[in-house]
Amino acid sequence: GVGATTTFAFLCSAFPRHAAVYHSPAASRGVVTNTRTLNSTSLSTSNYSNTLRKRRESSSKNPVCSNRRDSIRTMASAATPAVEKVPKPLLSQTSLGTPLYDQVKETTDQVVPDLKELLGELNKELDALEESMAGVEPTQVTWEKLVVPLERIVDRLGRTWSVVSHLKAVCDTEALRKAVEEVQPEQVAFSLRLSQSEEIYRGFKAIREGAEWETLSEPRKRIVLENLRDAELAGVALQGKEKEQFNEIQQELSKLSTKFSNNVLDGTKAYVKTITEKGDVDGLPASALALASQTAVSKGHKESTAENGPWVFTLDIPSYLPVMLHAKNRTLREETYKAYLSRASSGDIDNTAVIDRVLELRKKMAQLLGYSCYAEVSLAAKMANLDQAKELLEELRMASYEAAEKDMEEVKAFAKENGFEEELKHWDISFWSERMREAKFDVNDEILRPYFPLPQVMEGMFELVNKLFGIKVEAADGLAPIWNKDVRFFKISKDGKTQSYFYYDPYSRPEEKRGGAWMDEVVGRSKVLATPGTDVRLPVAHMVCNQSPPIGDAPSLMTFREVETLFHEFGHALQHMLTQQEEGLVAGIRGVEWDAVELPSQFMENWCYHKRTLLGFAKHWETGEPLPDDLYQKLLSAKNYRAGTMMMRQLHFACTDLGLHSDYDAGVHGSIYDFEKTIAEKTMILKPLPTDRFLCSFGHIFAGGYAAGYYSYKWAEVLSADAFSAFEEAGLEDDSKIMDTGARFRDTVLSLGGGRAPELVFKDFRGRDPSTEPLLRHSGLTPA
């Protein structure tokens, strides 16, 4: 997913890719079925413990293996630079333009006064800009007088506020929450003033209608048109009480979004399950028991061991998923499933009223702007219109529903064949689907994990982008302050010239870190904002995941889905970091239509299944042994396991989202939960439980940027699958053609940013309009 900066809010809080969602996940694949569990293709058994123990014993006697272990562990550590303490860390930056994250984290008491000072300065700068526009004739409005100072204001606001919002997402504290709550109304008020400025709006209209319009570059024309559209969507034309009401709505929506996120985080943290009986954790793989023991130790059970417990389980994904997939204890699965599905749905953290109010306010806002529903407002700034979005979802639903029905019948039959005589419930589907996967493909994550140590996976990913895009990625730890000891910092260069930098925060920290995975910009590429002595300011990104942390003396051993998630987020980051667009307001991910921004991220996931790419980095973390060919073939065979179910799961989220923001009427449909059940009649094979409260943690649409936009994952997946098919047509084993095609992808999709319409960018790369055929083919829903 993409994170929230000034205008972007791809918050993958509900479904890690997630996603993505939350990345994402936003969720691009589901755990196993429409059981509402999180995205993952996690596969596991428990035979890993003995083989790992034996290999550790043998490798401890082998200096080669021991050296390999040490080198991998060393790669995973990061250095913290010594930066002189400054009086106002939030308003300061390094020579690279990166924030002083460590100092801001330690001085949260200064966040409010520093932000108030910044907003005071920005209001004065905006005063000066508006006065300059008010005092000139339309024919005298120039780019330098209007857009250059505006870019400086927008950038400074977004860059500084994103430091606070980022820290709140990755190291949340009560002090930081209070600081955000105190200053957020002033930040929203300034943002509204900026977006509703009539003087700036008239300035852009003057440029649009002036004699110089035809001489403007394509990116500059896009900036003008987008600013006019966004001002209109922000209520610039409203007057008097209507504008006052609109602004009150925006203030309240901002507070509700924060409240929703806080409630989900608190609801996730609230569930802690301590187990002392060994029989109650039967079936769980060694890695899950090791993590549960590590969690138990952190919560005061100092005597805990992976073998004998006690074990502590939470609703954080690395803890939750193994329970749903592998625990033979059906009662534990039921309890965990229901706890996960009811997060933030009761007591003081109940999000039901928050959702009702958000939907009510969004509808009022749309009506004030002259639209019939909020979905029309949301899609006014996207590639698709409402009808096109609904048509795509229905086309994919029709292609997937029968396959999903067949998936359900197969798992029911398999469970019965293996002695399960009861009715299959929601908390059984993941478990039995996983058993069936193991029976069909004889592969699981516990066998695969040792071949995917994080540092090695990153190395392989960097080698891939070097081949595809001609870039070099190297560690740059120590060049920028970090917010946690596990955060890494990297530099990207091309032909010996530095292009960009990025942070990577890999591990789950459920006590302080929001779930999911996302990418966000730290600073964007800009000619206007170049530092003295440079031609352009270089972009910096951060990537955040929530994967399994290192356990014992091993590095982080990744599930295959975690590998895909890493590639996904890196795809987002590449679009931000490899942009050659120097107009800062449309550089990188800025200005890219929401339903196109997932193209590079989902494109990168395809390479995880490319044999030479995967085998290039899939080597056993202790022995160096490459992933055996038979395991690769099994992994490939399992790629589209239950593809119909996975597709329908995503379509359910997307249809629910669009429906809530276009058709839903409480007077007609009843509660939000009643309405979701009507959607489920067409999108879910196993209907939701009466107590299902999944919506209360659907952060994508109630606390992120996906409101009436969750369909974007499928819209962009059509683009990404078609883009990857260009490499298939060129010949995936022909390095010369792959490099040529990669250079074309880099110079179009990754380079042009928001400076060119995405449908034209796609045509530049592909030579034609996109087709749904590659997506359905890659998903196994049409003949290959």
N, C-alpha and C positions, 0 to 999 in steps of 0.2 A: 504494500500500500504506500501511499505518499502521505507525508505528514502535513500538519497545518502550519502554514507560515502566514503571509499576508492574505492570500486568497485561496491557498490550497489546504485541504483538510482531509487527506486520505488516512483516516485514523483506523488502523486495523485493530480495533479493540475487541471486537466480538469474535472474529474468526481468524486466527493466525494463518497466514499463507506461508500463511495465511499467507489470506485471503486471500491485509489485507489484509484479508483481509485479510485491519485490519487484516489485509491485507488481509492481510490481509490479510490472512488470510486474508484482504477481503478474501473471501474464501473461494479458491478456485477449484478445490476438490474437497469432498467431505470425508469424514472418517471412514464410514462404511456405507451408510444408508441414510435415509431421511430420518434418522433417529435424533437429529439435532445435536449430535456430538460435534466437536470441532473438526476442522479440516486436518486431515492427515492421511497418509497412506501407510501409517505405522504398522509394521508387521513384527510380531515377536513370539519367541518361545523361551523356555527357561533353560535350554541346554547350554547356554552361553557361559554360565558361571564356571562349570568344570573345565571347559576348553580354555577359557581365559586364564583360570588359575594355573593350569598345566603350562600354558605358554609363558606366563609370568615366571614360573619356576624355572623353566628351561632357559628363558631369555636372560634371567638374572645371572646365569652362568656363562652367557654368551656376550662377550664385550661388544660385538657388532650390534646385536639387538639392543643392548643397554645404551650404547651411544645413540642409536636411532631414537629410543624413547626420550633420552635427554634432549636431543635436538628438537624434537617435536614439541616437548614441553616448553623449551626456551622460546620457540617461535611464538608461543601464545602469551608471553608476558609483555607488558608495555611499560615504558618509562614515563615518569611525570617530569616535565621540564621545570626548572627553577625560574619562576617569574616573580619579579619584584612586586611586593604588595602595593596596591594602589588605593587611593581613598574612595573611588567610585568604580568598582570593578564592572558593574553592569553597563556603564557608559564608556568603558575602555575596551581595547582590543589589541591583539598582537599585530606584528607587522604583516602577517598573512590575512588579517581581517577577521581572525577567529576570536571567539569570546574567551573571557577568562572564567571558564566554567567552574573551576575549582574554587576560586575566590568568591564568586557569586553564591555558590552553594554554601560556603561558610559564613556568608554575611547576608542572610535572608532578611534581617532587620533593615537593610538598606534598600531593598527592592522597591518599596513603596516611595520613599523620598526620591530615589534616583529616577523612577518612572515618572513621577510628578514633575520633576525638573525637566526631563526630556519632553514631556507633553507640553509644558509651558513654552519651551524653545520652539517646538514644532508649530504650536499655535501662532507664534509670532512670525515664523517663516511663511505660514499659510496666509496670515494677514497681509504680508508684503506681496505675496504672489497674487492674491485676489485684488489688491489695490492696483498692481501693475496691469492686470487684465481689465479692470474697470476703467482705467484711464486711457485706453488706446482704442483706436478705430479697428473694426474687424480686419481691415486690410493690413494693419500693422502688427497683427499677432504672428509671432514666429515660433519655430520649434525651440530655439534657444531661450526665448522669453517664457514659454509655457511648459514644455515637456521636460527640459533639463532640470529646472528647479523642482518640478513635481516628482521626478524620479528620485531626487535626493531626499525629499520628504518621505515618500512611500518606502524607500529602502531603509531609511534610518528607523522608522517606526517598526517595520516588519522585522528587521534584523534584531532589534533590541527586545521586542516583545517575544520573539521566538525563543530567545535564550530562556526566558521565564517559563514559557509553555513547555519547552523541551525538558527543562529540569523537573518540572512538575510531572511529566510523563515518565521519566526514568529514575528519579529519586524523590518521590513525593514525601512531603512532611506536612505536619499540621501548620507550621509557621508559613510555609510556602502557600498552602491553601488559603490561609487568612490574608496573606499579602495580595494574592490574585483577586480574591473576593473584594478587597478594599479598593484596589486601583482599577479593576476591570471596567466599572462604569465609566470612568474618565477615558480609558482607552477606547471603548466603544463609542463614546460621545465624539471623540476626535475623529475616529474612522468615519462616522456618519457625517460629520461636518465636511470632511474631505470628499467623500463620495457624492455628497449632495450640493457641493459648491456650484452655485449658478454661474459664477464668474469663470470657473474652470470649464464648465460645460459649454458656455458661450464661446470660450476660447477655442475649444475643439471643434465646435460648429463652424467657427470662422475659418479654421484651417480646412475643414471638409468642403466648405463652399467657396473657398478662395481660389485665386488664379494659380497658386503654387501646387494645388492638389495633385495634378497629373504628373508633376515632377518628383513627387515623394517616392521613396523606395517602397517596395511591397511591405516590409516589416513596419515601416512608419505608418502606412495606411492602415494596417491591422491595429496598431496602437490607437489611432484616432477612432476607428470604428468601434473597437472594444470599449474604449473609455466612454464614448457616447452611449453605447448599449448598457454598460454597467451603471452609469449614472442614472439612466432611466429606470433600471431595475432597483436602484437604491433610493428611488423616490425623489429625484431632483425636481420633477415637475409638480410635486405636491405642494400645496399651500396651506397656511393656517392650521386649523385643527387636524386636518388629514395628515399633514407632515408631522405634527406633534404626536398623533396617535401611532404613525408608522415608526417613529423613533423610539417611542415607549415600547412598542412590540420588539424592536431589535434589541433593546437593552434587556428586556425580560428573556428573550430567546437566548441571549448570551449567558445569562445567569443559569437558565435551565439546562443548557448544554453542559456547563461545568458541574452542576448538581448531579446530572445523569451520570457523568463519568465517575465522580466521587462515589456515588452510590454503588456502581458496579464494582469498583475497586474494593470498597468496604465490604460488599457482599461476598466477593471472592475471598477476601482475607478472613471473613467471619467463620468459614467452615474449616475445621481442623479435626481430622479423624485419627485417633490413636488406636492402634491395634497391638495387642500383646500375644494373642494366640497364633502360633505358627500355621495352624490349619486354616485360619481365616484369610491368609494371603497365598494360599495354594494356587499355582498357575501363573503367578506374577513372575516376570523375568528377573534375572539377577540385577540388571541395571535399574529396574524400578524399585527393587528392594534396597539397593545401595542408596538411591536418591532418598527414599523414604526414611532410611536410617540416618542419613546426613541431615535431613530436615528434623528428625527427632532430636538429634544431638543439639542442633541450633535452638531447639525449644526446651532445652533443659534435661533431656534424657541422655545424660553423658555416657551411660553404660550401653547405649544402643549399638547393635552390630547388624549388618545386612543379613547375617544368617539367623540370628536369634531375636532380633527386635529389641525393644518395641519399635514399631514403624509408624510414622506420621504421614498421612496423605492430605493433600489440599485440593482445591479446585483449579490450581495453576496447571496449564496444559501438560507439561512433562510429567506431572503427578497423576492428573485426571485420566489421560488417555490410556495408559497401561491398565488401569483398573477396568475401564470399559471394554478393552480389547482382550484382556487375559485372565482377569480374576474369576476363578471357578465359583467363588462365593457369590451366589446370585443375589442374596440379601444386600451384600456390600455394593454390588453393581446398581441395584435399584436405589439404594439410599444415595449413592454418589450421583447417579443420573438425575434424580429428582432435585437434589441440592443444586446441581449445576444449572438445571433448567428453571429454577426458581430464584436465582440470584437477584437481589435488589427488587423483590416483589412483595415485601411485607414490612411491617413496622415503620420505623423512622426513615428507612432507606428504600421504601416502596416507590418504584419509578412509574407506576401506573398513572397517577395523577400528573406526573411530569410529562408523560407521553401525550395524554389527553390535552393538556394545556399547549404543548408544542404544536400539535396538529391544529388546534383551534387558532392559535396565533399565526401560523403559516398561512392558513386559509384566509384570515382577515387581511394579512399583508398582501396576498395575491389579489384580493378584491380591491384593495386600495390602489393597486397598480393597474387595475383594469383587466385582470385575468380571471378566468373562472375557477382555477384551482392552482395549488402551489406547484404541481408537476409542470404546468405550462411555464411558470417562472423559471424553474430549475432548467428545463430543456431549452429555454430561449438562448442559453449560452453554450449549448452542446451541439454536436454534429447531428444527432437525431432529433426529430420532433416526437411528440407523444404517440402518434399513430405508428410511426416507424419503429419506435422502441417496442410497442406492444406487438407489432407484427413479427419482429425478430424473435421475441420470447415465445410467441405461439408457434412459429415455425420450428424452433428447437424443441418445444414441448411435444409437438406432434411426432417429431423424429425420435423422441426418447421415451415416451410413456410406456409403450409396450415392452421395451427392453427393461424398464424399471419394474414392471409387473412380473416379468420373467425372473429378474433378480430375486424378488421377494419369494416367489414360489420355489426357486432353487434352494434358498437358504432354509426355508421351512422344511423342505424335503430332506435336506442334509442333516438338520438337527434331529429330525425324527429317526432317520437311519442310524444315528449315533446315540439313540436311547433317550432323547428328550421328548417326553410325551405331553408336556403341558403346552398351553397356548403361548406362542412366541410374543413376548412383550418388547417394548421399546429398548429396555436395558439388556435384552437378549440378542438383539439383531447384530450389534457390533461384535459381540463375543462369538456368535456362531458364524458370522461372515468371515471372521478372522480364522476360525478353525477350517472353514471351507477353502479359504485362500491357501492355507498351509497344505491342505490335502491336494489341492489342484496343482499348486506351483512349487511346493516344497521350498519356500523361501520365506524368511522373516527378518525383522530388523535386528534381532539379537545376533543372527549370523552375519548380517551386513555391517552393523555398527563398527566393528574393528577396522573395516576397510575405509571408513570415512572420518578420520580424525580431522578436526576443524582446520588446523594450519595447512594440512596437505590438500584439503578440498579447496581452500582459498588459493593455494599455489596453482592448482590445476585450472581454476577459474581464471586466474590471471594469465596463464599460458594460453587459454582459449581466446581471450580478448586481444591478446598480442597477435595471434594468428588472424583473427577476424578483422580487427580494426587497426592493427599496426601500432598499438600503444604498449607502454611498459608501466607496470604497477610495482612499486617498491615500498617497503616499510619506511615510515618517517616518524616513528615514535620519538617524542621529545621535542618536536617542533611546535606543538600546540598543547595547551592545558586540557585535561580530561576530567570527567565527572565521576569516574569509577576506575579502580585499578585494572579492570579487565578490558577497558576500552583501548582499541588500537587506532593508529593514525597512519594514513598512507598517502603517497604521492603518485600522480599519473603524469607521464611524459610521452611525447611523440617526437621522433627524430631528434632526441636530445633536449627538447624544449618542454619545460613544465607546462602542463595543461590545467591541472586541478588537484584538489586534495579531498580526502574523505575520512570520517571517523567510522568505526564499527564497534557497536556495543552488542555482543553476541548472546549473553546468557540470561536466563530467567531469574528474576529477583522478586518473587511475589509480594514481599512485604512493602515494596516501594515502587515497583515498576509496572506500568500498564501492560496488559497482555497484548499479544499480537506481534506484528512485524510491520515496519514502515520505513520509508525514506523521506527525508526532508532536506530543504536547502538551508545552509548556514549563511552563505552569501552567494549571490549570483554573478555571472559574467556581465561586465558592463564597461563600456568605453568611457562613459561620463564619470564613473566612480573609480577610475584608475588612480592609483596612488602616484605621487610625484616620481618621475623617473621611469614610469612604466606606461605601456600602451593601453593596457586593459586590466581591469580587476579580474583575477582568476576565480572560478567558482569553487566552493567548498560545500560538501554534502555530509549528512550523517545517515548511517544505516543502523536500524535497531531491530534485533530479533529477540526471541525468547526461547532459545534452544536449550537442550540438556547441558547443564554445567559439567565441568570436569569432576570426576569422582575418584577419590583415592589418588594413586600415582598415574592414572591415565589422563590423557587430554580429553577434551569434549569429543565423545564419539557420537556421531550424528546419525539420526534416522535418515532414510532416503528423502522423506518429505522435508526435513530440515535442510537437506542439501538443495532441494528445489526452491525452498523459501529464500535461501541465501542468493541463489542465482536470480530469482525474481526481483529481490530488492536491489541487487546490483544493476539489473536492467534499468530500473528507475533512475538510479544514481548516474548511470552512464549518459542518459539523456540530459541530465543536468550538467554533467562534468565535461562532456565532449562537444557541447554546443559551440559553434563558431559565431553565433549570433551576438553582435556587440551592442544592440539596442537592449538595454537592461530590462525594460518592461516586458519583453517577449523572448528573453534568453532562456535556454534550458527548458524546464517544465513550465515556466511562466507563460501564460497566454495560450497554452495547449488546451484544447477542448477536453473536458472531463472524460468523455467517453472514448478518447483516443490516447489518453496518457498511460493506459495500461499496456499499450502495444509493445514497447521495448521490454517491459518486465516479463510479460507472458511469453514473448519471443525467446528470452534467455532460458526459460525453463526447458524448452525443447532439447537443448544441448545436453541435459542431464541423461538423456536416453541414447545419445550418439555414442556408439561403441568406443571409438578411438579417444573421444574426449573423456568419457567416464573411466576407461581403463588407464588413461594417462595419470589419473590421480587416485584411483581406488586401489590402494595398496595397504596391506595390513600394518597397523601402526607400530607393531613390535618387530615383525619379521621382515617387512618389506615385500612380502609375497603379494603379487597382483591378484585382483579379484578373479577367481576362476571363471572360465568361459561359461561353464554350465550355470553358475550363479547369475551371470549377466543375462543369459538367455531366459532364465526363470523370471528375473526382474522385468525384462522386456515383455514376456508373456503376461505378466501380472499387471502391466501398465493400465490396461483398460478394463480391469476387473470391476464389475458392477458399474460400468460407465453410464448406463441409463439412470441408475440411482444417483450417481454423482451429479449428473446434469440436472435431474429433476430437483435435487436439493438446492442448487444455485438458482434455478428458475423460481422455486418457491420464495426464496428471499427477495428476488427481483420483482416478482409479481405482487408480493405483499407490500413492498415498498411503493411501487407505482400506484397500487390500489389505494393505500392509505392516503396518498397525496393527490389523488384525482377523484376517486369514486366514493370514498368512505363518508358516510353520514351517520352519526350516532343515533339519530332519530329513526333511521331506516334499518341500519345494520346491527344496532346494539353496541356492545362493548368492542374495543379493539381486538379482544381475544375472539369474540364471536365472528368478527369480520375476517380475521386470519383463518378461522376454520372454514369459511366459505371459499377462500382462496385454495385451501388445502384439498378441497374436494377434487380439484383438477390437477394439483401439483404434488400430492403426497399419496403414496400407496398405503402406508400405515398412518392413519389419521392421528393428529395430536392428542395427547392426554387432556382430559378436562382441566387438569391443574397446570397445563403447559403455560409458562410465563416467559418464554424465550424473548419476546419483544422487550422485556424489561432490561435485557442486556445487549440489545441490538445497537451497539454503539455507532456502527457505521452511519445509520440514518438519523439517530437522535443526539449524537455527540460528535459527529464527524462531518465530512463533506459529501456524503452519499445520499442525502435526502432526495428522493425521486431521481436517483442516479445509480442505484445498485446494478441496474441493467448494464451499466458501463462495462462491467467485467466481461459479460458475454459479447457485447458489441465490439470491445477491443480484442477479445479472444478470436473473433472472426478475422480481424486484421492481422493479429500476431501469427495465427496458424497459416494464413495465406502468405505472410511474409516469409515464414520458415519454409514454406513449400517452394519458394524461389531457390533456396539452397539445395533442396531435394532435387529440383529440376536441373540445377547446375552440376550436381553430382557430389554427394557428401564426402566421397573419398578422393575427390580431385582437389588437392590443396590450392592449385593455381586458380581454379574457378571459384573456390570457396573464398579465397582472399579477395578476388575481384568483386564478388557479390557482397562480401563483408564491407569492402570500401564503399560500395554504393549505398549500403544500409547506413553506414557511418555518416556519409556525406549528405544524406537526406533525412532519415528518421531521427538520427542522433544529433545532427548538426543544426538543423534549421529552427529548432525550438518552436515558439509560438508565432514566429514571424511569417509563417505561410500556413494557409488553411490545411488541416490534416488530410482531407480527402485529396488535395493536390500533392501533398508530400507523399502519400501512399502511391499515387499514380507515378510520381517521379521515380520511386523505387521499383514499383511492380510493372509499370507500363499499362495498367488497366485498373478498373474498379475492383474492389474486393469481392470474393465469393465465399459462401458458407461451406462449400464442399470440403476444403481442407480441414476445417474444424471438425465436421462430422466424421471425416475419414480418420483423422488423428484420434478421435474419441472412440473409434471402433463402432460407430453407429451407422456406417455405410460400408459397402464392400471396398476393400483397399484398392 
